[in-house]
Amino acid sequence: MGKREPAGEILSEAKELMAKRKSQGAYMISSVAEMYGIHPQTLRLYEREGLLKPSRTEGNTRLYTDDDLQRLEFILSLARDLGVNIAGIAIILQMRERMEAMQKEMQNFFTYIQKEMLARSDVDAARGAIIPIRPGGLGRIPARDRKR
């Protein structure tokens, strides 16, 4: 059998979830449908197609957060303003998510490079050099490259 959690832990987790929903805003499907002038079945269709992923209560009621509403607004603008069908919307959303992930990876990469450059410049600065000096000095200019 699985490990059982004490009732106090379950209660505190439920309170945290409720506080998060209140701070983030949680709306039932009927409210969302009315706010955006769409039928609740349209929201259910978007969920079935994987375009929206509302959270659910223990009673299985859909709850839409502010983030879900922003995503819905984007979906509706694609559908209403640009005439994009559901398959197209799905592709656009996937590409958008991939681009955001790539941007995050690039930012992490730049942060890493920046830290490395700072760490190496600190080592060189400690030795009194503005430009890193390799052992053996700056090197000599070959005779054929010297100005005459």
C-alpha positions as CSV (number, residue, x, y, z in Angstrom):
1,M,0.0,0.0,0.0
2,G,1.0,3.6,-0.6
3,K,2.2,6.0,2.1
4,R,-0.6,7.9,3.8
5,E,-0.2,11.5,4.5
6,P,-1.3,12.9,7.8
7,A,-4.6,14.9,7.7
8,G,-2.8,18.1,8.8
9,E,-0.5,18.0,5.7
10,I,-3.4,17.4,3.3
11,L,-5.4,20.3,4.9
12,S,-2.4,22.7,4.6
13,E,-1.9,21.7,1.0
14,A,-5.5,22.3,0.3
15,K,-5.3,25.7,1.9
16,E,-2.2,26.6,-0.1
17,L,-4.0,25.5,-3.3
18,M,-7.0,27.6,-2.4
19,A,-4.8,30.7,-1.6
20,K,-3.0,30.2,-4.9
21,R,-6.3,30.1,-6.8
22,K,-7.6,33.2,-5.1
23,S,-4.4,35.1,-5.7
24,Q,-4.1,34.0,-9.3
25,G,-7.9,34.1,-9.9
26,A,-9.9,31.0,-10.8
27,Y,-12.9,31.2,-12.9
28,M,-15.6,28.5,-13.7
29,I,-16.3,27.6,-17.3
30,S,-19.7,29.4,-17.3
31,S,-18.0,32.7,-16.2
32,V,-15.2,32.3,-18.8
33,A,-17.7,31.6,-21.6
34,E,-19.8,34.6,-20.7
35,M,-16.7,36.9,-20.4
36,Y,-15.5,36.0,-23.9
37,G,-18.9,35.5,-25.6
38,I,-18.3,31.9,-26.5
39,H,-20.2,28.7,-25.7
40,P,-18.9,26.4,-22.9
41,Q,-18.7,23.6,-25.5
42,T,-16.1,25.7,-27.3
43,L,-14.0,25.7,-24.1
44,R,-14.5,22.0,-23.7
45,L,-13.4,21.5,-27.4
46,Y,-10.3,23.6,-26.8
47,E,-9.5,21.4,-23.8
48,R,-10.1,18.2,-25.7
49,E,-7.8,19.4,-28.5
50,G,-5.1,20.2,-25.9
51,L,-5.2,23.9,-26.5
52,L,-6.2,24.7,-22.9
53,K,-5.5,22.8,-19.7
54,P,-7.7,24.2,-16.9
55,S,-7.2,22.9,-13.4
56,R,-9.9,20.9,-11.7
57,T,-11.4,20.7,-8.3
58,E,-12.0,17.5,-6.4
59,G,-15.6,17.6,-7.8
60,N,-14.1,17.8,-11.4
61,T,-15.1,21.4,-12.0
62,R,-12.9,23.2,-14.4
63,L,-11.1,26.3,-13.1
64,Y,-9.4,28.7,-15.4
65,T,-6.6,30.8,-14.0
66,D,-5.5,34.2,-15.3
67,D,-2.7,32.4,-17.3
68,D,-5.4,30.2,-18.9
69,L,-7.4,33.3,-19.8
70,Q,-4.4,34.9,-21.5
71,R,-3.8,31.8,-23.5
72,L,-7.6,31.7,-24.4
73,E,-7.4,35.4,-25.6
74,F,-4.5,34.4,-27.8
75,I,-6.4,31.4,-29.2
76,L,-9.5,33.5,-29.8
77,S,-7.5,36.2,-31.6
78,L,-6.0,33.6,-33.9
79,A,-9.4,32.1,-34.6
80,R,-11.5,35.3,-34.8
81,D,-9.1,37.8,-36.2
82,L,-6.9,35.7,-38.4
83,G,-9.2,32.8,-39.2
84,V,-6.8,30.1,-38.1
85,N,-8.4,26.7,-37.6
86,I,-7.8,24.5,-34.5
87,A,-5.0,22.5,-36.1
88,G,-3.2,25.7,-37.0
89,I,-3.7,27.1,-33.6
90,A,-2.2,23.9,-32.1
91,I,0.9,24.3,-34.3
92,I,1.3,28.0,-33.5
93,L,1.0,27.3,-29.8
94,Q,3.6,24.5,-30.0
95,M,6.0,26.7,-31.9
96,R,5.5,29.5,-29.4
97,E,6.3,27.2,-26.5
98,R,9.4,25.9,-28.3
99,M,10.6,29.5,-29.0
100,E,10.1,30.4,-25.3
101,A,12.1,27.3,-24.3
102,M,14.9,28.2,-26.8
103,Q,14.9,31.8,-25.5
104,K,15.3,30.5,-22.0
105,E,18.1,28.1,-23.0
106,M,19.9,31.0,-24.8
107,Q,19.5,33.2,-21.8
108,N,21.0,30.5,-19.6
109,F,23.9,30.1,-22.1
110,F,24.6,33.8,-22.1
111,T,24.5,33.9,-18.3
112,Y,27.0,31.0,-18.2
113,I,29.3,32.7,-20.7
114,Q,29.1,36.0,-18.8
115,K,30.0,34.3,-15.5
116,E,32.9,32.5,-17.1
117,M,34.2,35.7,-18.7
118,L,34.0,37.5,-15.4
119,A,35.7,34.7,-13.5
120,R,38.5,34.6,-16.0
121,S,38.9,38.4,-16.2
122,D,39.1,38.4,-12.4
123,V,42.0,35.9,-12.6
124,D,43.8,38.0,-15.2
125,A,43.1,41.3,-13.3
126,A,44.6,39.7,-10.2
127,R,47.8,39.1,-12.2
128,G,47.7,42.8,-13.3
129,A,46.9,42.2,-16.9
130,I,44.2,43.7,-19.0
131,I,44.7,41.2,-21.7
132,P,45.4,37.6,-20.7
133,I,49.2,36.9,-21.0
134,R,50.3,33.4,-21.8
135,P,53.4,32.0,-20.3
136,G,56.4,33.0,-22.3
137,G,55.2,36.6,-23.0
138,L,53.4,38.0,-25.9
139,G,55.4,36.2,-28.4
140,R,57.6,37.5,-31.2
141,I,56.6,38.8,-34.5
142,P,58.2,36.6,-37.2
143,A,60.9,38.3,-39.2
144,R,59.0,38.1,-42.4
145,D,56.1,40.0,-40.9
146,R,58.1,42.8,-39.4
147,K,58.0,46.2,-41.1
148,R,61.2,47.2,-42.7
